[in-house]
């Protein structure tokens, strides 16, 4: 007599193990998918913030770089004025030949405050940079930049307008160029130190600054080309209108 045994479905061909394995694989795939989705989003977001941070830092560093160039030029003018004054003091007969150099050596600190306003007015910008010491150094640099303009450049301009050192030998020797030169050099060194510290903190090299400068110059050149094109179109329009108006005036006379 043949006896047939009934095998439960759960035991056939290891179907229970297969279902468990399939479930685990599905769970693993889902977990990987979620991890990849959120991980990729996090990476993209991180890279975006890093790029934004880099752009803000380079913008500020470039502004500091240009400011230092301008202030270094102003300081050089002051040091040259001191040399002229010394030449006159050593040989007063040179006064007539050198007197007008004082007017030509007027120090000027030329810079725009656009980047400073952007950096200082937005807490989001400061948060993006995420470096408190860098933020403090930049703020101090901008304070010194403003102080240099008012206490050095504007002060010298006002003193020259009042005492006119080029008018007489006595007034040229009375002018305190040596005092201004010492203060100017000290402030310039302090700003150079702040700039160097900022570069070190944010790992910015001179090569990075040069590359950013070239990029900005290309953008500025492009804007100048656009302006020139607009001017050309405007001039052409004026020429056409002038010709038309002349023809109208001639018509009225006929």
Rosetta constraint file for C-alpha pairs under 8 A:
AtomPair CA 7 CA 11 HARMONIC 6.81 0.50
AtomPair CA 7 CA 12 HARMONIC 6.75 0.50
AtomPair CA 8 CA 12 HARMONIC 6.56 0.50
AtomPair CA 9 CA 15 HARMONIC 7.32 0.50
AtomPair CA 10 CA 14 HARMONIC 7.24 0.50
AtomPair CA 10 CA 15 HARMONIC 5.73 0.50
AtomPair CA 10 CA 16 HARMONIC 5.30 0.50
AtomPair CA 11 CA 15 HARMONIC 6.15 0.50
AtomPair CA 11 CA 16 HARMONIC 6.55 0.50
AtomPair CA 14 CA 18 HARMONIC 6.23 0.50
AtomPair CA 15 CA 19 HARMONIC 6.10 0.50
AtomPair CA 16 CA 20 HARMONIC 6.27 0.50
AtomPair CA 17 CA 21 HARMONIC 5.99 0.50
AtomPair CA 18 CA 22 HARMONIC 5.99 0.50
AtomPair CA 19 CA 23 HARMONIC 6.07 0.50
AtomPair CA 20 CA 24 HARMONIC 6.13 0.50
AtomPair CA 21 CA 25 HARMONIC 6.07 0.50
AtomPair CA 22 CA 26 HARMONIC 6.04 0.50
AtomPair CA 23 CA 27 HARMONIC 6.04 0.50
AtomPair CA 24 CA 28 HARMONIC 5.99 0.50
AtomPair CA 25 CA 29 HARMONIC 6.04 0.50
AtomPair CA 26 CA 30 HARMONIC 6.08 0.50
AtomPair CA 27 CA 31 HARMONIC 6.10 0.50
AtomPair CA 28 CA 32 HARMONIC 6.08 0.50
AtomPair CA 29 CA 33 HARMONIC 5.98 0.50
AtomPair CA 30 CA 34 HARMONIC 6.12 0.50
AtomPair CA 31 CA 35 HARMONIC 6.01 0.50
AtomPair CA 32 CA 36 HARMONIC 5.91 0.50
AtomPair CA 33 CA 37 HARMONIC 6.01 0.50
AtomPair CA 34 CA 38 HARMONIC 6.08 0.50
AtomPair CA 35 CA 39 HARMONIC 5.43 0.50
AtomPair CA 36 CA 40 HARMONIC 5.58 0.50
AtomPair CA 37 CA 41 HARMONIC 6.17 0.50
AtomPair CA 38 CA 42 HARMONIC 6.00 0.50
AtomPair CA 39 CA 43 HARMONIC 6.12 0.50
AtomPair CA 40 CA 44 HARMONIC 6.06 0.50
AtomPair CA 41 CA 45 HARMONIC 6.00 0.50
AtomPair CA 42 CA 46 HARMONIC 5.95 0.50
AtomPair CA 43 CA 47 HARMONIC 6.06 0.50
AtomPair CA 44 CA 48 HARMONIC 6.05 0.50
AtomPair CA 45 CA 49 HARMONIC 6.22 0.50
AtomPair CA 46 CA 50 HARMONIC 6.14 0.50
AtomPair CA 47 CA 51 HARMONIC 6.09 0.50
AtomPair CA 48 CA 52 HARMONIC 6.16 0.50
AtomPair CA 49 CA 53 HARMONIC 5.96 0.50
AtomPair CA 49 CA 128 HARMONIC 6.87 0.50
AtomPair CA 50 CA 54 HARMONIC 6.06 0.50
AtomPair CA 51 CA 55 HARMONIC 6.12 0.50
AtomPair CA 52 CA 56 HARMONIC 6.23 0.50
AtomPair CA 52 CA 128 HARMONIC 7.18 0.50
AtomPair CA 53 CA 57 HARMONIC 6.10 0.50
AtomPair CA 53 CA 128 HARMONIC 5.60 0.50
AtomPair CA 53 CA 129 HARMONIC 5.01 0.50
AtomPair CA 54 CA 58 HARMONIC 6.02 0.50
AtomPair CA 54 CA 129 HARMONIC 7.93 0.50
AtomPair CA 55 CA 59 HARMONIC 6.06 0.50
AtomPair CA 56 CA 60 HARMONIC 6.25 0.50
AtomPair CA 56 CA 125 HARMONIC 7.54 0.50
AtomPair CA 56 CA 129 HARMONIC 7.25 0.50
AtomPair CA 57 CA 61 HARMONIC 6.04 0.50
AtomPair CA 57 CA 129 HARMONIC 7.11 0.50
AtomPair CA 57 CA 202 HARMONIC 7.66 0.50
AtomPair CA 58 CA 62 HARMONIC 5.89 0.50
AtomPair CA 58 CA 209 HARMONIC 7.33 0.50
AtomPair CA 58 CA 212 HARMONIC 7.24 0.50
AtomPair CA 59 CA 63 HARMONIC 6.30 0.50
AtomPair CA 59 CA 115 HARMONIC 7.29 0.50
AtomPair CA 60 CA 64 HARMONIC 6.23 0.50
AtomPair CA 60 CA 115 HARMONIC 6.56 0.50
AtomPair CA 60 CA 116 HARMONIC 7.69 0.50
AtomPair CA 60 CA 119 HARMONIC 7.68 0.50
AtomPair CA 60 CA 138 HARMONIC 8.00 0.50
AtomPair CA 61 CA 65 HARMONIC 6.04 0.50
AtomPair CA 61 CA 195 HARMONIC 7.58 0.50
AtomPair CA 61 CA 198 HARMONIC 7.83 0.50
AtomPair CA 61 CA 199 HARMONIC 7.59 0.50
AtomPair CA 61 CA 209 HARMONIC 7.50 0.50
AtomPair CA 62 CA 66 HARMONIC 6.23 0.50
AtomPair CA 62 CA 209 HARMONIC 6.51 0.50
AtomPair CA 62 CA 212 HARMONIC 7.52 0.50
AtomPair CA 62 CA 213 HARMONIC 7.06 0.50
AtomPair CA 63 CA 67 HARMONIC 6.13 0.50
AtomPair CA 63 CA 115 HARMONIC 6.85 0.50
AtomPair CA 64 CA 68 HARMONIC 6.13 0.50
AtomPair CA 64 CA 141 HARMONIC 7.92 0.50
AtomPair CA 64 CA 195 HARMONIC 6.86 0.50
AtomPair CA 65 CA 69 HARMONIC 6.37 0.50
AtomPair CA 65 CA 195 HARMONIC 7.75 0.50
AtomPair CA 66 CA 70 HARMONIC 6.39 0.50
AtomPair CA 66 CA 111 HARMONIC 7.52 0.50
AtomPair CA 67 CA 71 HARMONIC 6.15 0.50
AtomPair CA 67 CA 109 HARMONIC 7.72 0.50
AtomPair CA 67 CA 110 HARMONIC 7.39 0.50
AtomPair CA 67 CA 111 HARMONIC 5.98 0.50
AtomPair CA 67 CA 145 HARMONIC 7.62 0.50
AtomPair CA 68 CA 72 HARMONIC 5.77 0.50
AtomPair CA 68 CA 188 HARMONIC 7.67 0.50
AtomPair CA 68 CA 191 HARMONIC 7.52 0.50
AtomPair CA 68 CA 192 HARMONIC 7.24 0.50
AtomPair CA 69 CA 73 HARMONIC 6.24 0.50
AtomPair CA 70 CA 74 HARMONIC 6.35 0.50
AtomPair CA 70 CA 108 HARMONIC 7.52 0.50
AtomPair CA 70 CA 109 HARMONIC 5.56 0.50
AtomPair CA 70 CA 110 HARMONIC 5.93 0.50
AtomPair CA 70 CA 111 HARMONIC 7.34 0.50
AtomPair CA 71 CA 75 HARMONIC 6.07 0.50
AtomPair CA 71 CA 108 HARMONIC 7.48 0.50
AtomPair CA 71 CA 109 HARMONIC 5.39 0.50
AtomPair CA 71 CA 110 HARMONIC 7.77 0.50
AtomPair CA 71 CA 188 HARMONIC 7.06 0.50
AtomPair CA 72 CA 76 HARMONIC 6.15 0.50
AtomPair CA 72 CA 188 HARMONIC 7.02 0.50
AtomPair CA 73 CA 77 HARMONIC 6.36 0.50
AtomPair CA 73 CA 107 HARMONIC 7.61 0.50
AtomPair CA 73 CA 108 HARMONIC 7.92 0.50
AtomPair CA 74 CA 78 HARMONIC 6.47 0.50
AtomPair CA 74 CA 106 HARMONIC 7.76 0.50
AtomPair CA 74 CA 107 HARMONIC 4.32 0.50
AtomPair CA 74 CA 108 HARMONIC 5.36 0.50
AtomPair CA 74 CA 109 HARMONIC 6.24 0.50
AtomPair CA 74 CA 153 HARMONIC 7.71 0.50
AtomPair CA 75 CA 79 HARMONIC 6.28 0.50
AtomPair CA 75 CA 107 HARMONIC 6.95 0.50
AtomPair CA 75 CA 181 HARMONIC 7.17 0.50
AtomPair CA 75 CA 184 HARMONIC 6.06 0.50
AtomPair CA 75 CA 185 HARMONIC 6.67 0.50
AtomPair CA 75 CA 188 HARMONIC 7.73 0.50
AtomPair CA 76 CA 80 HARMONIC 6.13 0.50
AtomPair CA 77 CA 81 HARMONIC 6.20 0.50
AtomPair CA 77 CA 105 HARMONIC 5.11 0.50
AtomPair CA 77 CA 106 HARMONIC 6.65 0.50
AtomPair CA 77 CA 107 HARMONIC 5.67 0.50
AtomPair CA 78 CA 82 HARMONIC 6.34 0.50
AtomPair CA 78 CA 105 HARMONIC 6.85 0.50
AtomPair CA 78 CA 106 HARMONIC 7.49 0.50
AtomPair CA 78 CA 107 HARMONIC 6.39 0.50
AtomPair CA 78 CA 177 HARMONIC 7.08 0.50
AtomPair CA 78 CA 180 HARMONIC 7.47 0.50
AtomPair CA 78 CA 181 HARMONIC 5.86 0.50
AtomPair CA 79 CA 83 HARMONIC 6.39 0.50
AtomPair CA 79 CA 181 HARMONIC 6.02 0.50
AtomPair CA 80 CA 84 HARMONIC 6.27 0.50
AtomPair CA 80 CA 105 HARMONIC 7.29 0.50
AtomPair CA 81 CA 85 HARMONIC 6.20 0.50
AtomPair CA 81 CA 101 HARMONIC 7.51 0.50
AtomPair CA 81 CA 102 HARMONIC 6.10 0.50
AtomPair CA 81 CA 105 HARMONIC 6.24 0.50
AtomPair CA 81 CA 177 HARMONIC 6.98 0.50
AtomPair CA 82 CA 86 HARMONIC 6.18 0.50
AtomPair CA 82 CA 177 HARMONIC 5.62 0.50
AtomPair CA 82 CA 178 HARMONIC 6.10 0.50
AtomPair CA 82 CA 181 HARMONIC 7.45 0.50
AtomPair CA 83 CA 87 HARMONIC 6.19 0.50
AtomPair CA 84 CA 88 HARMONIC 6.33 0.50
AtomPair CA 84 CA 98 HARMONIC 6.95 0.50
AtomPair CA 84 CA 101 HARMONIC 7.58 0.50
AtomPair CA 84 CA 102 HARMONIC 7.80 0.50
AtomPair CA 85 CA 89 HARMONIC 6.13 0.50
AtomPair CA 85 CA 172 HARMONIC 6.93 0.50
AtomPair CA 85 CA 173 HARMONIC 6.61 0.50
AtomPair CA 85 CA 177 HARMONIC 7.95 0.50
AtomPair CA 86 CA 90 HARMONIC 6.05 0.50
AtomPair CA 87 CA 91 HARMONIC 6.12 0.50
AtomPair CA 87 CA 92 HARMONIC 7.85 0.50
AtomPair CA 87 CA 94 HARMONIC 7.35 0.50
AtomPair CA 88 CA 92 HARMONIC 4.81 0.50
AtomPair CA 88 CA 93 HARMONIC 7.23 0.50
AtomPair CA 88 CA 94 HARMONIC 5.58 0.50
AtomPair CA 88 CA 95 HARMONIC 5.52 0.50
AtomPair CA 88 CA 98 HARMONIC 7.58 0.50
AtomPair CA 88 CA 173 HARMONIC 7.92 0.50
AtomPair CA 89 CA 173 HARMONIC 6.95 0.50
AtomPair CA 91 CA 95 HARMONIC 7.97 0.50
AtomPair CA 92 CA 169 HARMONIC 7.50 0.50
AtomPair CA 94 CA 98 HARMONIC 6.10 0.50
AtomPair CA 95 CA 99 HARMONIC 5.36 0.50
AtomPair CA 95 CA 169 HARMONIC 6.43 0.50
AtomPair CA 98 CA 102 HARMONIC 7.81 0.50
AtomPair CA 99 CA 165 HARMONIC 7.71 0.50
AtomPair CA 99 CA 166 HARMONIC 4.73 0.50
AtomPair CA 99 CA 167 HARMONIC 7.52 0.50
AtomPair CA 99 CA 172 HARMONIC 7.70 0.50
AtomPair CA 100 CA 104 HARMONIC 6.73 0.50
AtomPair CA 100 CA 166 HARMONIC 5.79 0.50
AtomPair CA 101 CA 105 HARMONIC 6.09 0.50
AtomPair CA 102 CA 106 HARMONIC 6.91 0.50
AtomPair CA 102 CA 165 HARMONIC 7.26 0.50
AtomPair CA 102 CA 166 HARMONIC 6.43 0.50
AtomPair CA 103 CA 166 HARMONIC 7.43 0.50
AtomPair CA 106 CA 153 HARMONIC 7.85 0.50
AtomPair CA 106 CA 156 HARMONIC 7.75 0.50
AtomPair CA 106 CA 157 HARMONIC 6.96 0.50
AtomPair CA 107 CA 153 HARMONIC 5.53 0.50
AtomPair CA 107 CA 156 HARMONIC 7.74 0.50
AtomPair CA 107 CA 157 HARMONIC 7.92 0.50
AtomPair CA 108 CA 149 HARMONIC 7.50 0.50
AtomPair CA 108 CA 153 HARMONIC 5.70 0.50
AtomPair CA 109 CA 148 HARMONIC 7.76 0.50
AtomPair CA 109 CA 149 HARMONIC 5.74 0.50
AtomPair CA 109 CA 153 HARMONIC 6.73 0.50
AtomPair CA 113 CA 117 HARMONIC 6.14 0.50
AtomPair CA 114 CA 118 HARMONIC 6.33 0.50
AtomPair CA 115 CA 119 HARMONIC 6.04 0.50
AtomPair CA 116 CA 120 HARMONIC 5.87 0.50
AtomPair CA 116 CA 142 HARMONIC 7.24 0.50
AtomPair CA 117 CA 121 HARMONIC 5.65 0.50
AtomPair CA 118 CA 122 HARMONIC 6.41 0.50
AtomPair CA 118 CA 125 HARMONIC 7.91 0.50
AtomPair CA 119 CA 125 HARMONIC 6.23 0.50
AtomPair CA 119 CA 126 HARMONIC 6.91 0.50
AtomPair CA 120 CA 126 HARMONIC 7.76 0.50
AtomPair CA 120 CA 139 HARMONIC 7.68 0.50
AtomPair CA 122 CA 126 HARMONIC 6.74 0.50
AtomPair CA 123 CA 127 HARMONIC 6.10 0.50
AtomPair CA 124 CA 128 HARMONIC 6.08 0.50
AtomPair CA 125 CA 129 HARMONIC 6.50 0.50
AtomPair CA 126 CA 130 HARMONIC 6.38 0.50
AtomPair CA 126 CA 131 HARMONIC 7.87 0.50
AtomPair CA 126 CA 135 HARMONIC 6.98 0.50
AtomPair CA 127 CA 131 HARMONIC 7.95 0.50
AtomPair CA 131 CA 135 HARMONIC 6.32 0.50
AtomPair CA 132 CA 136 HARMONIC 6.18 0.50
AtomPair CA 133 CA 137 HARMONIC 6.13 0.50
AtomPair CA 134 CA 138 HARMONIC 6.17 0.50
AtomPair CA 134 CA 198 HARMONIC 5.83 0.50
AtomPair CA 134 CA 201 HARMONIC 6.90 0.50
AtomPair CA 134 CA 202 HARMONIC 7.81 0.50
AtomPair CA 135 CA 139 HARMONIC 6.18 0.50
AtomPair CA 136 CA 140 HARMONIC 6.16 0.50
AtomPair CA 137 CA 141 HARMONIC 6.07 0.50
AtomPair CA 137 CA 194 HARMONIC 6.01 0.50
AtomPair CA 137 CA 197 HARMONIC 7.94 0.50
AtomPair CA 137 CA 198 HARMONIC 6.93 0.50
AtomPair CA 138 CA 142 HARMONIC 6.26 0.50
AtomPair CA 138 CA 194 HARMONIC 7.45 0.50
AtomPair CA 138 CA 195 HARMONIC 7.98 0.50
AtomPair CA 138 CA 198 HARMONIC 7.55 0.50
AtomPair CA 139 CA 143 HARMONIC 6.29 0.50
AtomPair CA 140 CA 144 HARMONIC 6.19 0.50
AtomPair CA 141 CA 145 HARMONIC 6.08 0.50
AtomPair CA 141 CA 191 HARMONIC 5.84 0.50
AtomPair CA 141 CA 194 HARMONIC 6.41 0.50
AtomPair CA 141 CA 195 HARMONIC 7.66 0.50
AtomPair CA 142 CA 146 HARMONIC 6.25 0.50
AtomPair CA 143 CA 147 HARMONIC 6.16 0.50
AtomPair CA 144 CA 148 HARMONIC 5.94 0.50
AtomPair CA 144 CA 187 HARMONIC 7.21 0.50
AtomPair CA 144 CA 191 HARMONIC 7.00 0.50
AtomPair CA 145 CA 149 HARMONIC 6.47 0.50
AtomPair CA 145 CA 191 HARMONIC 7.73 0.50
AtomPair CA 146 CA 150 HARMONIC 6.40 0.50
AtomPair CA 147 CA 151 HARMONIC 5.63 0.50
AtomPair CA 147 CA 152 HARMONIC 7.65 0.50
AtomPair CA 148 CA 152 HARMONIC 5.22 0.50
AtomPair CA 148 CA 153 HARMONIC 6.75 0.50
AtomPair CA 148 CA 184 HARMONIC 7.37 0.50
AtomPair CA 148 CA 187 HARMONIC 7.09 0.50
AtomPair CA 149 CA 153 HARMONIC 4.94 0.50
AtomPair CA 149 CA 154 HARMONIC 6.01 0.50
AtomPair CA 150 CA 154 HARMONIC 4.92 0.50
AtomPair CA 150 CA 155 HARMONIC 6.30 0.50
AtomPair CA 151 CA 155 HARMONIC 5.34 0.50
AtomPair CA 152 CA 156 HARMONIC 5.96 0.50
AtomPair CA 152 CA 180 HARMONIC 6.65 0.50
AtomPair CA 152 CA 183 HARMONIC 7.83 0.50
AtomPair CA 152 CA 184 HARMONIC 6.66 0.50
AtomPair CA 153 CA 157 HARMONIC 6.19 0.50
AtomPair CA 154 CA 158 HARMONIC 6.11 0.50
AtomPair CA 155 CA 159 HARMONIC 6.12 0.50
AtomPair CA 156 CA 160 HARMONIC 6.00 0.50
AtomPair CA 156 CA 180 HARMONIC 7.79 0.50
AtomPair CA 157 CA 161 HARMONIC 6.19 0.50
AtomPair CA 158 CA 162 HARMONIC 6.20 0.50
AtomPair CA 159 CA 163 HARMONIC 5.91 0.50
AtomPair CA 159 CA 164 HARMONIC 7.63 0.50
AtomPair CA 160 CA 164 HARMONIC 4.86 0.50
AtomPair CA 160 CA 165 HARMONIC 6.39 0.50
AtomPair CA 163 CA 171 HARMONIC 6.58 0.50
AtomPair CA 163 CA 175 HARMONIC 7.75 0.50
AtomPair CA 164 CA 171 HARMONIC 6.81 0.50
AtomPair CA 164 CA 172 HARMONIC 7.70 0.50
AtomPair CA 165 CA 169 HARMONIC 7.60 0.50
AtomPair CA 165 CA 170 HARMONIC 7.83 0.50
AtomPair CA 165 CA 171 HARMONIC 4.54 0.50
AtomPair CA 165 CA 172 HARMONIC 3.97 0.50
AtomPair CA 165 CA 173 HARMONIC 7.49 0.50
AtomPair CA 165 CA 174 HARMONIC 7.68 0.50
AtomPair CA 165 CA 175 HARMONIC 6.50 0.50
AtomPair CA 166 CA 171 HARMONIC 7.13 0.50
AtomPair CA 166 CA 172 HARMONIC 5.87 0.50
AtomPair CA 167 CA 171 HARMONIC 6.87 0.50
AtomPair CA 167 CA 172 HARMONIC 7.49 0.50
AtomPair CA 168 CA 172 HARMONIC 6.26 0.50
AtomPair CA 169 CA 173 HARMONIC 6.39 0.50
AtomPair CA 170 CA 174 HARMONIC 6.08 0.50
AtomPair CA 171 CA 175 HARMONIC 6.32 0.50
AtomPair CA 176 CA 180 HARMONIC 6.60 0.50
AtomPair CA 177 CA 181 HARMONIC 6.02 0.50
AtomPair CA 178 CA 182 HARMONIC 6.33 0.50
AtomPair CA 179 CA 183 HARMONIC 6.43 0.50
AtomPair CA 180 CA 184 HARMONIC 5.91 0.50
AtomPair CA 181 CA 185 HARMONIC 6.07 0.50
AtomPair CA 182 CA 186 HARMONIC 6.23 0.50
AtomPair CA 183 CA 187 HARMONIC 6.21 0.50
AtomPair CA 184 CA 188 HARMONIC 6.10 0.50
AtomPair CA 185 CA 189 HARMONIC 6.20 0.50
AtomPair CA 186 CA 190 HARMONIC 6.33 0.50
AtomPair CA 187 CA 191 HARMONIC 6.27 0.50
AtomPair CA 188 CA 192 HARMONIC 6.13 0.50
AtomPair CA 189 CA 193 HARMONIC 6.12 0.50
AtomPair CA 190 CA 194 HARMONIC 6.36 0.50
AtomPair CA 191 CA 195 HARMONIC 6.15 0.50
AtomPair CA 192 CA 196 HARMONIC 6.13 0.50
AtomPair CA 193 CA 197 HARMONIC 6.14 0.50
AtomPair CA 194 CA 198 HARMONIC 6.19 0.50
AtomPair CA 195 CA 199 HARMONIC 6.31 0.50
AtomPair CA 196 CA 200 HARMONIC 6.25 0.50
AtomPair CA 197 CA 201 HARMONIC 6.08 0.50
AtomPair CA 198 CA 202 HARMONIC 6.17 0.50
AtomPair CA 199 CA 203 HARMONIC 5.66 0.50
AtomPair CA 199 CA 204 HARMONIC 4.71 0.50
AtomPair CA 199 CA 205 HARMONIC 6.65 0.50
AtomPair CA 200 CA 204 HARMONIC 6.38 0.50
AtomPair CA 204 CA 208 HARMONIC 6.14 0.50
AtomPair CA 204 CA 209 HARMONIC 7.38 0.50
AtomPair CA 205 CA 209 HARMONIC 6.53 0.50
AtomPair CA 206 CA 210 HARMONIC 6.16 0.50
AtomPair CA 207 CA 211 HARMONIC 6.15 0.50
AtomPair CA 208 CA 212 HARMONIC 6.17 0.50
AtomPair CA 209 CA 213 HARMONIC 5.99 0.50
AtomPair CA 210 CA 214 HARMONIC 6.18 0.50
AtomPair CA 211 CA 215 HARMONIC 6.27 0.50
AtomPair CA 212 CA 216 HARMONIC 6.17 0.50
AtomPair CA 213 CA 217 HARMONIC 6.05 0.50
AtomPair CA 214 CA 218 HARMONIC 6.20 0.50
AtomPair CA 215 CA 219 HARMONIC 6.41 0.50
AtomPair CA 216 CA 220 HARMONIC 6.08 0.50
AtomPair CA 217 CA 221 HARMONIC 5.95 0.50
AtomPair CA 218 CA 222 HARMONIC 6.16 0.50
AtomPair CA 219 CA 223 HARMONIC 6.32 0.50
AtomPair CA 220 CA 224 HARMONIC 6.20 0.50
AtomPair CA 221 CA 225 HARMONIC 6.18 0.50
AtomPair CA 222 CA 226 HARMONIC 6.29 0.50
AtomPair CA 223 CA 227 HARMONIC 6.20 0.50
AtomPair CA 224 CA 228 HARMONIC 6.09 0.50
AtomPair CA 225 CA 229 HARMONIC 6.13 0.50
AtomPair CA 226 CA 230 HARMONIC 6.19 0.50
AtomPair CA 227 CA 231 HARMONIC 6.14 0.50
AtomPair CA 228 CA 232 HARMONIC 6.12 0.50
AtomPair CA 229 CA 233 HARMONIC 6.26 0.50
AtomPair CA 230 CA 234 HARMONIC 6.12 0.50
AtomPair CA 231 CA 235 HARMONIC 6.07 0.50
AtomPair CA 232 CA 236 HARMONIC 6.13 0.50
AtomPair CA 233 CA 237 HARMONIC 6.15 0.50
AtomPair CA 234 CA 238 HARMONIC 6.25 0.50
AtomPair CA 235 CA 239 HARMONIC 6.18 0.50
AtomPair CA 236 CA 240 HARMONIC 6.24 0.50
AtomPair CA 237 CA 241 HARMONIC 6.15 0.50
AtomPair CA 238 CA 242 HARMONIC 5.95 0.50
AtomPair CA 239 CA 243 HARMONIC 6.21 0.50
AtomPair CA 240 CA 244 HARMONIC 6.21 0.50
AtomPair CA 241 CA 245 HARMONIC 5.99 0.50
AtomPair CA 242 CA 246 HARMONIC 6.09 0.50
AtomPair CA 243 CA 247 HARMONIC 6.24 0.50
AtomPair CA 244 CA 248 HARMONIC 6.21 0.50
AtomPair CA 245 CA 249 HARMONIC 6.13 0.50
AtomPair CA 246 CA 250 HARMONIC 6.16 0.50
AtomPair CA 247 CA 251 HARMONIC 6.20 0.50
AtomPair CA 248 CA 252 HARMONIC 6.46 0.50
AtomPair CA 249 CA 253 HARMONIC 6.62 0.50
AtomPair CA 250 CA 254 HARMONIC 6.56 0.50
